[in-house]
Amino acid sequence: MNVTPLPILFGGLWDTILAYVFLYPVLMSVVWMIGGIAFYLRFERKPHRIVNQPPSRDDYPLIAVLVPCFNEEAHAEETIDALMELEYPNFEVIAINDGSKDRTGEILNALAARYPKLRVVHQLENQGKAVGLNTAALLTKAEILLGIDGDARLDPYSLHWLVRHFDEHEVGAVTGNPRVRNRSTLLGRIQVGEFSSIVGLIKRAQRSVGLIFTVSGVITAFRRSALHEVGYWSPEKLTEDVDITWKLQLASWEVRFEPRALCWILMPETLRGLWKQRLRWSMGGTQVLLDYLPRIFSLKNLRLWPLFIEYAASILWAFLFMLLLLYRTTDLIFYRIDLQSSPMLMLGWAGLLIGTTCLLQIMLSLVLDRRYDRGLLKNYFWMIWYPIVYWLLTAATAVAALPKTIFRDSEKRARWTSPDRGITPSR
């Protein structure tokens, strides 16, 4: 059967699609690198980058650490023990057992008997992370609330670095610097670099212009009055961290990134676990932007347009990338394209440009984070697999997420299931 190649049918449009797919990642990588350097020069060099020497304070306001837990019997004790080692002098911990089916509740009760700073709340049914956070927020008088996950290990000085930002009254939230601690597989090692080269560098770049797309749900401190103004966390949102970030910024609160506030986390190390996690992330981001679209495009929120445009552009890139990939696998992509007539789109040139830019971005991000994560640079070798594994995963989940989000019941409660937490933590 004779099939007319798409390039011949669409001509110049096809060249434009190819240019967008190949050059959009390069452009954004350059933007992120420039923004990351600007953040370092403006915010990160001062007062210094020594994590265990935070600036001294005259006062230490009460901080409530909120720990929602669902089926965390394997990690709850480790997480709570780490919290009790915090050097901050004035904090309390509220753990929420969100209808766990395992021994989480029993373990938390035993820990509460051991640690006076710990209070435990038991919810009979699984209500989701947002409900757990809202419940805990009602049980404390603290003005600063720190939300973490049930498997997180906070650095002893993380609260010191977070609290300093709340001296400025316009700050509604400050997110910390998650570090991956399970590195026993290729997927785990790649994610070590990803959290620097993608998560950390993008947050630096966004913060350098005063905006952040999302805080990290594993470590973010909030001002209670800001949360109260926006109605706290939304139970129906798939990613409560993306949602609360946009709610705060739409209400003109400032959201910041603090790279010295470290949090050691566990991540999926199987393709199935990674797919489920990234699909939820993608669906959650899309859900939030679709829900808040009318407010985003009001002139009052003009400053948030760049974040929306960047996200929309990434979704467009994902669909076009998957289109080209599908076309390639059917042995039709690039069929009878005269690459010589369009030098900019030559695969060799474009591949070299993308690869070089990607490696520069990864190296810069690892250098920026090397003071916070011992042996970080040795993971640089594994990052050569990043474009293969994660570009495909990111594009596929973005494409799958859009229709699932559009047709999802907007009032349905976002409940969680036990996630893939990897194989063997190395820290």
Rosetta blueprint (number, residue, H / E / L):
1 M L
2 N L
3 V L
4 T L
5 P L
6 L H
7 P H
8 I H
9 L H
10 F H
11 G L
12 G H
13 L H
14 W H
15 D H
16 T H
17 I H
18 L H
19 A H
20 Y H
21 V H
22 F H
23 L H
24 Y H
25 P H
26 V H
27 L H
28 M H
29 S H
30 V H
31 V H
32 W H
33 M H
34 I H
35 G H
36 G H
37 I H
38 A H
39 F H
40 Y H
41 L H
42 R H
43 F H
44 E H
45 R L
46 K L
47 P L
48 H L
49 R L
50 I L
51 V L
52 N L
53 Q L
54 P L
55 P L
56 S L
57 R L
58 D L
59 D L
60 Y L
61 P L
62 L L
63 I E
64 A E
65 V E
66 L E
67 V E
68 P E
69 C E
70 F L
71 N L
72 E L
73 E L
74 A L
75 H L
76 A H
77 E H
78 E H
79 T H
80 I H
81 D H
82 A H
83 L H
84 M L
85 E L
86 L L
87 E L
88 Y L
89 P L
90 N L
91 F E
92 E E
93 V E
94 I E
95 A E
96 I E
97 N E
98 D E
99 G L
100 S L
101 K L
102 D L
103 R L
104 T H
105 G H
106 E H
107 I H
108 L H
109 N H
110 A H
111 L H
112 A H
113 A H
114 R H
115 Y L
116 P L
117 K L
118 L E
119 R E
120 V E
121 V E
122 H E
123 Q E
124 L L
125 E L
126 N L
127 Q L
128 G L
129 K H
130 A H
131 V H
132 G H
133 L H
134 N H
135 T H
136 A H
137 A H
138 L L
139 L L
140 T L
141 K L
142 A L
143 E L
144 I E
145 L E
146 L E
147 G E
148 I E
149 D L
150 G L
151 D L
152 A L
153 R E
154 L E
155 D L
156 P L
157 Y L
158 S H
159 L H
160 H H
161 W H
162 L H
163 V H
164 R H
165 H H
166 F H
167 D H
168 E L
169 H L
170 E L
171 V E
172 G E
173 A E
174 V E
175 T E
176 G E
177 N E
178 P E
179 R E
180 V E
181 R L
182 N E
183 R L
184 S L
185 T L
186 L H
187 L H
188 G H
189 R H
190 I H
191 Q H
192 V H
193 G H
194 E H
195 F H
196 S H
197 S H
198 I H
199 V H
200 G H
201 L H
202 I H
203 K H
204 R H
205 A H
206 Q H
207 R H
208 S H
209 V L
210 G L
211 L L
212 I L
213 F L
214 T L
215 V L
216 S L
217 G L
218 V L
219 I E
220 T E
221 A E
222 F E
223 R E
224 R H
225 S H
226 A H
227 L H
228 H H
229 E H
230 V H
231 G L
232 Y L
233 W L
234 S L
235 P L
236 E L
237 K L
238 L L
239 T L
240 E H
241 D H
242 V H
243 D H
244 I H
245 T H
246 W H
247 K H
248 L H
249 Q H
250 L H
251 A L
252 S L
253 W L
254 E E
255 V E
256 R E
257 F E
258 E E
259 P E
260 R E
261 A E
262 L E
263 C E
264 W E
265 I E
266 L L
267 M L
268 P L
269 E L
270 T L
271 L H
272 R H
273 G H
274 L H
275 W H
276 K H
277 Q H
278 R H
279 L H
280 R H
281 W H
282 S H
283 M H
284 G H
285 G H
286 T H
287 Q H
288 V H
289 L H
290 L H
291 D H
292 Y L
293 L H
294 P H
295 R H
296 I H
297 F L
298 S L
299 L H
300 K H
301 N H
302 L H
303 R H
304 L H
305 W H
306 P H
307 L H
308 F H
309 I H
310 E H
311 Y H
312 A H
313 A H
314 S H
315 I H
316 L H
317 W H
318 A H
319 F H
320 L H
321 F H
322 M H
323 L H
324 L H
325 L H
326 L H
327 Y H
328 R H
329 T H
330 T L
331 D L
332 L L
333 I L
334 F L
335 Y L
336 R L
337 I L
338 D L
339 L H
340 Q H
341 S H
342 S L
343 P H
344 M H
345 L H
346 M L
347 L H
348 G H
349 W H
350 A H
351 G H
352 L H
353 L H
354 I H
355 G H
356 T H
357 T H
358 C H
359 L H
360 L H
361 Q H
362 I H
363 M H
364 L H
365 S H
366 L H
367 V H
368 L H
369 D H
370 R L
371 R L
372 Y L
373 D L
374 R L
375 G L
376 L H
377 L H
378 K H
379 N H
380 Y L
381 F H
382 W H
383 M H
384 I H
385 W H
386 Y H
387 P H
388 I H
389 V H
390 Y H
391 W H
392 L H
393 L H
394 T H
395 A H
396 A H
397 T H
398 A H
399 V H
400 A H
401 A H
402 L H
403 P H
404 K H
405 T H
406 I H
407 F L
408 R L
409 D L
410 S L
411 E L
412 K L
413 R L
414 A L
415 R L
416 W L
417 T L
418 S L
419 P L
420 D L
421 R L
422 G L
423 I L
424 T L
425 P E
426 S L
427 R L
